[in-house]
């Protein structure tokens, strides 16, 4: 019987839901991704998530049929603003930039993506799937922590992450990253579990 790939188990350190901020090294991976701009409650973001899941399910079914099945990973998103390195949450929500993502096994390639896109379009379920791309990148060293509660209160956890980074002589670098471990449609806000991640680098000493 063919083994079902479970990337969350294979990369368990990268997805460990520990509430205490800690350093983790996020290795290179392959992701389905959709780029966009706007508030997380906006129609554009919802369409991006819908297209991403549609592609992921078709790819999963095709991989299973080929004896290379895999479990779906949690939805992820990177967020940033117009000012590089700035606090994007201080900017108007409609200007926020995002990359909605889902990690997939390395055997998912451009050929499989094109076949899944064609199948969805042929079935009339292809809205937005033309925007789904495959990307491969590594974030490297990051500060990470589990946030429990409403998304609006993530700033409290981010502050603890920044303090831990500073104590280690590190500073935030790159986009704010969220891994959604709960379904907001079925989970009360106070029980939402979101893994927060920030790439870090050695802080530059000030004169």
Secondary structure as UniProt FT lines:
FT   HELIX           7..10
FT   TURN            11..15
FT   STRAND          22..26
FT   STRAND          29..37
FT   TURN            40..41
FT   HELIX           43..65
FT   TURN            66..67
FT   STRAND          75..80
FT   TURN            84..85
FT   HELIX           88..90
FT   HELIX           93..95
FT   STRAND          97..104
FT   TURN            106..107
FT   HELIX           110..122
FT   TURN            123..124
FT   TURN            127..128
FT   HELIX           129..131
FT   STRAND          133..137
FT   STRAND          140..148
FT   HELIX           151..153
FT   HELIX           154..167
FT   TURN            168..169
FT   STRAND          170..180
FT   TURN            184..186
FT   HELIX           189..191
FT   STRAND          193..202
//
